[in-house]
Amino acid sequence: MEYHGLLPGWTALVLGVTILVIWLFYSQNNKKPYATIPVLSADRNEYLQNGRALLEHGKKFRSCFQVQTGTNFKIVVPNRFAAELKNHPDLSFNDAHARDSFTSYPGLQPFREILENDTFIQEVVRKKLTQSLGLITTALFEETQLTYRDIFGERLSSRVFLGLELCRNPDWLDITKNYTYSSFEAISELRSQHALARPIIHWFSKNCTQARHYYKRAQVLIQPVVDRRKAQMQASSSESEGSSKASDAIGWMVECARGRKIDYAAAQLSFSLAAIHLSSETMTMCLLQLCDMPELIEPLREDCRRVLDDSGWTKQALQDMRLLDSFMRECQRVRDLLASKDPRTSAHETSTDPFFLASMLRFARAPLTLSDGTVIPKGSTLMVMNDWAHSSEHFPNAETFDMRRFAKLRERPGEQNQHQFSTPSADQMGFGFGSVASHRDFYYNC
């Protein structure tokens, strides 16, 4: 009986704290529109269900506008500002994508790994993989012969990232393929839910549960390989310094870690999910175009045959296939006209991903002023329209597919190394634009 009078007080305290936590969470995740930027739509469902048309409608504004997306209000910046924003020191790629990809949720660690350890990932990509492209080209050719009728994307990317040890392992192929699908579906599903519901729903969501499942399976497979590589490196170092050179991403990561705490399974999955998605997307775009225009097949085949007869399967040979490169870049330019739905999205979020509609997703860490005087507020998220690719002002006869378009541009004096498929530009931001665009460039090369 002596505690009877205390229960209402404790109940009130718990209830009060709960209400406070909910209010704080809600206030942080239910941001209002930014006062200085015109609002095109404050209905998140309009963006989720018809984002492509919505952003097209936003072109009526002379400058920036904002829309309510699945996660927050985003400022949409016209394409003409891409060059001045691409490397702005107050715009963060990592902060923007962490907020949109729910990287703090279990099962989505690969997205967190590539953002939180971005300097590590860049070192693996720029210093290790780029220097090894000549070594792995033959291996990729061999793997292509074995897999082009099977599971093209996951086996090829796994050959680069894991080497022969795991690239043909059926368990790993199952993990890397299904994690790619389930993780993107999980993010899409979470975006469609209210911010208050996400911390609860993700525990019961089928896609989130599967993402956690495949991530745990990846840890079981990857860690023993990492342990063996570390032992091999130590043994090699003790025998003769620099006597061996790693030729896959596990070895490169071990070499680059230098005492840093790295989630190797998450890093491997982050490599794989990006490479699989981009390679599959690229292959799909190209095959659709060839089905639509079969007369292009023989000129492309002849271009490849000519180069291979001269150089064989080498890194230089791939660079010399200028007609093929031009064809692929033209496919990328018109893909938004061909694709009716992003393969990463589900019924929750059709054709709304900034990768298709816009590019350069960034978080403003400080206020910044555009050249037309528009002020982007601190704490806002922005994305840049990627519509110049379909503009006849920038590409004559933009509605017409011309596989030689970029090969001809490269014939102009001083532009022989420009207009390549893996080279981002303000008028074609398929791989992003700015300092982080090299990540997409890397994934394409894989």
Secondary structure, DSSP 8 states (H G I E B T S, - for coil): -TTTTTHHHHHHHHHHHHHHHHHHHHHHHS----TTS-EEE--HHHHHHHHHHHHHHGGGSSS-EEEE-SSSEEEEE-GGGHHHHTT-TTEEHHHHHHHHHTTTSTT-HHHHHHHHTHHHHHHIIIIIIHHHHHHHHHHHHHHHHHHTTS-HHHHHHHHHHH-HHHHT-HHHHHHHHHHHHHHHHHHHHHHHS-TTTHHHHHHH-HHHHHHHHHHHHHHHHHHHHHHHHHHHHHHHHHHSTT-----SHHHHHHHHHTT----HHHHHHHHHHHHHHHHHHHHHHHHHHHHH-GGGHHHHHHHHHHHHHHH-SSHHHHHH-HHHHHHHHHHHHHHHHH-SS-TT--TTSTT--HHHHEEEEEEESS-EE-TTS-EE-TT-EEEEE--GGG-TTTSTTTTS--TTHHHHHTTSTT-TTSS-TT--BTTB-TT-SSTTHHHHHHHHH-
